[in-house]
Amino acid sequence: MKTVSVKAVKRAEFGKKAAKAVRREGFIPCIMCGNGETVNFSVDPREIKPLIYTPNSYIVEFDFEGEKVQAVLREAQFHPVREEILHLDFYRIAAGKPVSIAVPVRLTGNAAGVKVGGKLVLSARKVVVSALVENLPDEVVVDVTELGVGKTIFVGDLSVENLKFVTPATTAVCAVRVTRASRGAEQGK
């Protein structure tokens, strides 16, 4: 999985008043939990932009004045009107422990159902997976070549080595929907 490096500054004060002061200075207040400790810090919004405005998932390597800490993004809170980032929550990665993260889904191949007039629909753009950091993939690749009209691929149908799916097995990943054209092709046979 790809890594993004971000410079961070620890802050001693926290709470609503301190967070507003950090935002006034042009920074984003953040929190990192994990390994039994919580760290409050702030980051520059320009450095965090490649992490937020992308469909990809990344491991974030924070630099606290020389101390390197790896984490994954858990939640981003946005202002309801101005769409600016208000707060970011991160989870610290512990060595040797699995981490859960949402990974994008990429479809490959031409579905058999599409060839006869069906419509391929991607239902889950991301799936949550759990694995050790070194085994985390950049994306989950799903081959749809054998998918016929009216058929669906569920998370339970997927299997990737050294990867456990946290998303429920009954969640649909993609399907080929029945269309008028596909109904007409079936009746014409």
Secondary structure, 3 states (H helix, E strand, C coil): CCEEEEEEEECCCCCHHHHHHHHHCCCEEEEEEECCEEEEEEECHHHHHHHHCCCCCCEEEEEECCEEEEEEEEEEEECCCCCCEEEEEEEECCCCCCEEEEEEEEEECCCHHHHCCCEEEECCCEEEEEECHHHCCCCEEEECCCCCCCCEEEHHHCCCCCCEECCCCCCEEEEEECCHHHHHHHHCC
